[in-house]
């Protein structure tokens, strides 16, 4: 049923799957009726055929040359990341990994809050990275908290040679982790026990960063799990998706694999490749068809080197979002109501 993803999105795929299951259940309950079995098989064949046909349509097309990327997985333990005594060691760790990236890489990506310090506190390091970027013709995208106009943002900083720094600020924040809901009511209580928790401000776009003539549709952390967040970059002309995350707090649970599957669905819905860099895994490259092309093992220090082909164009889902799914759902509800009333009338 995944063939419907570019047309109706993940909810449409869920609706089709539910429909498939409903037909199977109906066939089971009406198993004594040959007519019902033939009708059910026919309906399943039609639904499967529609899904296959829908999945064979390409709405996007290659644009420009392939982009060579290096995704740095630092594997910094969550217990050490925000330890002020370890900041210098963490920065040195990432700088060494940056310097070791292949010469032909065009884009080097570091995970969410890889630099656990405000950019205003390390101007010399940023200047050195700008010089390195200009000298080696590489673009850097680094997860780092941004301090701007007295506000704090969970952000991605782009370094492109000596050009002015560009930023993506995370907009969809985690409740209680990055912001406090009803701050006037709950803020004093939360900050009494956990000072400083939830102090990030909401970002407000832009949702793309320019990369070597292309546009990266940016998300941070669990934003990649929400289609409405991913679509913001697509609507601004993104030719590939780029997510930076830190899922160290997932530990060894299945949550990291689940989040990767959600990212794969976003790629398939938008028919755009996804560049996904995380602190402890799963760092991966995903094709426009939602296929996992290559990935790093979890909980290792390493760099994933590869390439992605940027894609231009929009899928129906990328253009209209959940509207077609909602219209289809409303139509099915009206049909169900009509059938129910007809059956009630015939019994009377």
C-alpha positions as CSV (number, residue, x, y, z in Angstrom):
1,X,0.0,0.0,0.0
2,X,3.0,2.3,0.2
3,X,2.4,3.2,-3.4
4,X,-0.2,5.7,-2.2
5,X,2.3,7.6,-0.1
6,X,3.3,10.3,-2.7
7,X,-0.5,10.9,-3.4
8,X,-2.1,10.6,0.0
9,X,0.7,10.6,2.5
10,X,1.2,8.3,5.4
11,X,-2.4,8.6,6.6
12,X,-3.6,7.6,3.1
13,X,-1.4,4.5,3.3
14,X,-2.9,3.8,6.7
15,X,-6.4,4.2,5.2
16,X,-5.6,1.8,2.3
17,X,-4.1,-0.7,4.7
18,X,-7.2,-0.5,6.9
19,X,-9.4,-1.0,3.8
20,X,-7.4,-4.0,2.8
21,X,-7.9,-5.5,6.3
22,X,-11.6,-4.7,6.2
23,X,-12.1,-6.5,3.0
24,X,-10.3,-9.6,4.3
25,X,-12.4,-9.6,7.5
26,X,-15.6,-9.2,5.4
27,X,-14.5,-12.2,3.2
28,X,-13.9,-14.2,6.4
29,X,-17.3,-13.4,7.8
30,X,-19.0,-14.2,4.5
31,X,-16.9,-17.2,3.7
32,X,-20.0,-19.3,2.9
33,X,-20.9,-17.0,0.1
34,X,-19.0,-17.6,-3.2
35,X,-20.2,-14.3,-4.5
36,X,-18.8,-12.5,-1.5
37,X,-15.4,-14.3,-1.9
38,X,-15.2,-13.4,-5.6
39,X,-16.1,-9.8,-4.8
40,X,-13.6,-9.6,-2.0
41,X,-10.8,-11.0,-4.2
42,X,-11.7,-8.6,-7.0
43,X,-11.6,-5.7,-4.5
44,X,-8.2,-6.7,-3.2
45,X,-6.8,-7.0,-6.7
46,X,-8.2,-3.6,-7.6
47,X,-6.8,-2.0,-4.5
48,X,-3.4,-3.6,-4.9
49,X,-3.3,-2.7,-8.6
50,X,-4.1,0.9,-7.8
51,X,-1.3,1.0,-5.2
52,X,1.2,-0.4,-7.7
53,X,0.1,2.0,-10.4
54,X,0.3,4.9,-8.0
55,X,3.7,3.9,-6.8
56,X,5.1,3.8,-10.4
57,X,4.5,7.5,-11.0
58,X,7.5,9.8,-10.6
59,X,6.6,13.4,-9.7
60,X,10.2,14.5,-9.2
61,X,13.2,14.5,-11.5
62,X,17.0,14.7,-11.0
63,X,18.4,18.2,-11.0
64,X,22.1,19.2,-11.0
65,X,24.9,16.8,-10.2
66,X,25.1,14.4,-7.3
67,X,26.1,15.9,-4.0
68,X,29.0,14.2,-2.1
69,X,28.3,14.2,1.6
70,X,30.1,13.2,4.8
71,X,27.9,12.6,7.8
72,X,29.8,12.7,11.1
73,X,28.5,10.5,13.9
74,X,30.3,11.7,17.1
75,X,28.8,9.2,19.5
76,X,29.0,11.5,22.5
77,X,27.3,9.9,25.6
78,X,24.3,11.9,26.8
79,X,25.9,11.9,30.3
80,X,28.9,13.8,29.0
81,X,27.4,16.1,26.3
82,X,26.3,18.9,28.6
83,X,29.2,18.6,31.1
84,X,30.9,22.0,31.0
85,X,34.2,20.3,31.8
86,X,34.0,18.2,28.7
87,X,33.2,20.9,26.1
88,X,36.8,21.5,25.0
89,X,37.3,17.8,24.5
90,X,34.0,17.5,22.6
91,X,34.8,20.4,20.2
92,X,38.3,18.9,19.6
93,X,36.7,15.5,18.9
94,X,34.4,16.9,16.2
95,X,37.1,19.2,14.7
96,X,39.3,16.1,14.2
97,X,36.5,14.2,12.5
98,X,35.8,17.2,10.2
99,X,39.5,17.3,9.2
100,X,39.5,13.6,8.4
101,X,36.6,13.8,5.9
102,X,37.5,12.9,2.3
103,X,38.8,15.6,0.1
104,X,36.0,15.2,-2.5
105,X,33.2,15.8,0.0
106,X,31.1,18.8,-0.8
107,X,29.0,18.8,2.3
108,X,30.0,17.9,5.9
109,X,27.2,17.5,8.4
110,X,27.4,17.3,12.2
111,X,24.5,16.2,14.4
112,X,22.1,18.1,16.6
113,X,23.9,20.3,19.2
114,X,27.2,18.7,18.2
115,X,28.8,21.9,19.6
116,X,27.1,22.1,23.0
117,X,27.9,25.8,23.4
118,X,26.6,29.1,21.9
119,X,28.3,30.4,18.8
120,X,29.0,33.6,20.5
121,X,31.4,31.8,22.9
122,X,33.6,30.3,20.2
123,X,34.2,33.0,17.6
124,X,37.8,32.0,17.0
125,X,36.8,28.3,16.3
126,X,34.1,29.4,13.9
127,X,36.5,31.7,12.1
128,X,39.0,28.9,11.7
129,X,36.2,26.6,10.3
130,X,35.2,29.3,7.8
131,X,38.8,29.5,6.6
132,X,39.0,25.7,6.4
133,X,35.7,25.7,4.4
134,X,36.9,28.3,2.0
135,X,40.3,26.6,1.5
136,X,38.8,23.1,0.9
137,X,35.6,24.2,-0.9
138,X,33.4,22.3,1.6
139,X,30.1,23.4,3.2
140,X,29.6,22.6,6.9
141,X,26.3,22.2,8.6
142,X,26.7,22.0,12.4
143,X,24.2,21.5,15.1
144,X,24.7,24.2,17.7
145,X,22.6,26.3,20.0
146,X,22.1,29.8,18.6
147,X,22.0,33.0,20.8
148,X,20.3,35.8,18.9
149,X,18.5,38.9,20.2
150,X,18.5,37.5,23.7
151,X,16.8,34.3,22.7
152,X,18.1,30.7,22.5
153,X,17.4,28.4,19.6
154,X,18.1,24.8,18.9
155,X,19.7,25.4,15.5
156,X,21.8,24.3,12.6
157,X,24.6,26.6,11.5
158,X,25.8,26.6,7.9
159,X,29.4,27.6,7.2
160,X,30.1,28.3,3.5
161,X,33.6,29.7,3.3
162,X,33.8,33.4,4.3
163,X,30.1,34.0,3.5
164,X,27.9,35.2,6.4
165,X,26.7,32.4,8.6
166,X,23.3,31.0,7.7
167,X,20.9,29.4,10.3
168,X,18.0,27.0,10.5
169,X,16.2,27.4,13.8
170,X,14.1,24.4,15.1
171,X,10.5,25.4,15.1
172,X,8.7,22.3,16.5
173,X,10.1,22.1,20.0
174,X,9.8,19.2,22.5
175,X,7.4,20.0,25.3
176,X,9.1,20.3,28.7
177,X,12.5,19.3,27.1
178,X,12.9,22.4,25.0
179,X,10.0,24.6,26.1
180,X,7.5,24.8,28.9
181,X,3.8,24.8,28.0
182,X,1.8,27.4,29.8
183,X,5.1,29.0,31.0
184,X,3.5,31.5,33.4
185,X,1.8,28.7,35.2
186,X,4.2,25.7,34.9
187,X,7.5,27.6,34.4
188,X,8.3,28.5,38.0
189,X,7.5,25.0,39.2
190,X,9.6,23.2,36.5
191,X,12.5,25.7,36.8
192,X,12.5,25.2,40.6
193,X,13.5,21.6,40.2
194,X,15.3,21.8,36.8
195,X,16.8,25.3,36.3
196,X,17.2,26.3,32.7
197,X,15.1,23.4,31.3
198,X,12.9,24.3,28.4
199,X,14.5,27.7,27.6
200,X,14.6,27.4,23.8
201,X,12.5,29.8,21.6
202,X,10.5,28.7,18.6
203,X,12.2,29.2,15.2
204,X,10.4,30.9,12.4
205,X,12.2,29.9,9.1
206,X,13.6,29.9,6.5
207,X,13.2,26.1,6.3
208,X,15.9,25.5,3.6
209,X,19.7,26.1,3.5
210,X,21.5,26.6,0.2
211,X,24.0,23.9,-0.6
212,X,26.1,24.1,-3.7
213,X,23.3,25.4,-5.9
214,X,20.7,23.1,-4.3
215,X,18.4,23.5,-1.3
216,X,18.4,21.4,1.8
217,X,15.0,21.0,3.4
218,X,16.0,21.3,7.1
219,X,14.6,19.5,10.2
220,X,16.1,18.9,13.6
221,X,15.4,16.0,15.9
222,X,11.8,14.6,15.8
223,X,10.6,17.3,13.3
224,X,11.4,14.6,10.6
225,X,8.6,12.5,12.0
226,X,6.0,15.2,11.2
227,X,5.0,15.6,7.6
228,X,3.8,19.1,8.2
229,X,7.4,20.1,9.3
230,X,9.1,18.4,6.4
231,X,6.7,20.0,3.9
232,X,7.7,23.5,5.0
233,X,11.1,23.0,3.4
234,X,9.6,21.2,0.3
235,X,7.3,24.2,-0.2
236,X,10.3,26.4,-0.2
237,X,11.9,24.4,-3.0
238,X,14.0,21.8,-1.2
239,X,15.7,19.4,-3.6
240,X,16.8,17.0,-0.8
241,X,15.9,16.6,2.9
242,X,18.5,17.0,5.7
243,X,17.9,16.1,9.3
244,X,20.3,16.4,12.3
245,X,19.4,14.6,15.5
246,X,20.6,13.3,18.8
247,X,18.8,10.2,19.8
248,X,21.3,9.1,22.5
249,X,18.5,9.2,25.1
250,X,16.7,6.4,23.1
251,X,19.4,4.1,24.4
252,X,19.3,0.6,22.9
253,X,15.5,0.6,22.4
254,X,13.8,0.2,19.0
255,X,12.9,3.9,19.0
256,X,15.9,4.8,16.8
257,X,14.9,2.3,14.2
258,X,11.3,3.5,14.3
259,X,12.4,7.1,13.8
260,X,14.5,6.0,10.8
261,X,11.4,4.4,9.3
262,X,9.5,7.6,9.8
263,X,12.2,9.5,8.0
264,X,12.0,6.9,5.1
265,X,8.3,7.6,4.8
266,X,9.0,11.3,4.5
267,X,11.4,10.6,1.6
268,X,8.8,8.4,-0.1
269,X,6.0,11.0,0.4
270,X,8.1,13.8,-1.1
271,X,10.2,11.7,-3.5
272,X,13.3,13.4,-2.2
273,X,16.5,11.8,-0.9
274,X,17.2,12.2,2.8
275,X,20.5,13.0,4.4
276,X,20.2,12.0,8.1
277,X,23.0,12.6,10.6
278,X,22.7,11.6,14.3
279,X,25.0,11.6,17.3
280,X,24.7,7.9,18.3
281,X,22.8,6.5,15.3
282,X,21.1,5.7,13.1
283,X,23.0,7.9,10.6
284,X,21.9,7.0,7.1
285,X,21.2,8.0,3.5
286,X,17.7,7.4,2.2
287,X,16.7,7.2,-1.4
288,X,13.7,9.2,-2.9
289,X,11.8,5.9,-2.9
290,X,12.2,5.6,0.9
291,X,14.9,2.9,0.7
292,X,17.8,2.8,3.2
293,X,20.8,3.0,0.9
294,X,23.6,2.9,3.5
295,X,23.9,3.5,7.3
296,X,26.4,3.5,10.2
297,X,26.1,1.1,13.1
298,X,24.8,2.6,16.3
299,X,27.0,3.7,19.2
300,X,30.2,4.0,17.2
301,X,32.3,7.0,16.2
302,X,32.4,7.2,12.4
303,X,31.7,9.1,9.2
304,X,29.3,8.0,6.6
305,X,30.5,9.0,3.1
306,X,28.2,8.8,0.1
307,X,26.3,10.8,-2.4
308,X,22.7,11.9,-3.1
309,X,21.0,13.0,-6.3
310,X,18.9,16.2,-5.6
311,X,15.4,16.0,-7.0
312,X,13.2,18.8,-8.2
313,X,9.4,18.9,-8.3
314,X,6.6,18.2,-6.0
315,X,4.4,15.2,-5.3
316,X,0.6,15.6,-4.8
317,X,1.2,15.2,-1.1
318,X,4.0,17.7,-1.1
319,X,1.8,20.2,-2.8
320,X,-1.6,19.7,-1.1
321,X,-0.6,17.9,2.1
322,X,-3.4,15.8,3.7
323,X,-6.3,17.6,1.8
324,X,-6.8,14.8,-0.7
325,X,-6.7,12.2,2.1
326,X,-9.3,14.2,4.0
327,X,-11.6,14.5,1.0
328,X,-11.3,10.8,0.2
329,X,-12.1,10.0,3.9
330,X,-15.1,12.3,3.8
331,X,-16.3,10.6,0.6
332,X,-15.9,7.1,2.1
333,X,-17.9,8.2,5.2
334,X,-20.7,9.6,3.1
335,X,-20.8,6.3,1.1
336,X,-20.8,4.3,4.3
337,X,-23.7,6.4,5.7
338,X,-25.6,6.0,2.4
339,X,-25.1,2.2,2.4
340,X,-26.1,1.9,6.1
341,X,-29.3,3.9,5.5
342,X,-30.2,1.8,2.4
343,X,-29.8,-1.4,4.4
344,X,-31.9,-0.1,7.2
345,X,-34.6,0.9,4.8
346,X,-34.6,-2.5,3.1
347,X,-35.0,-4.3,6.5
348,X,-38.0,-2.1,7.4
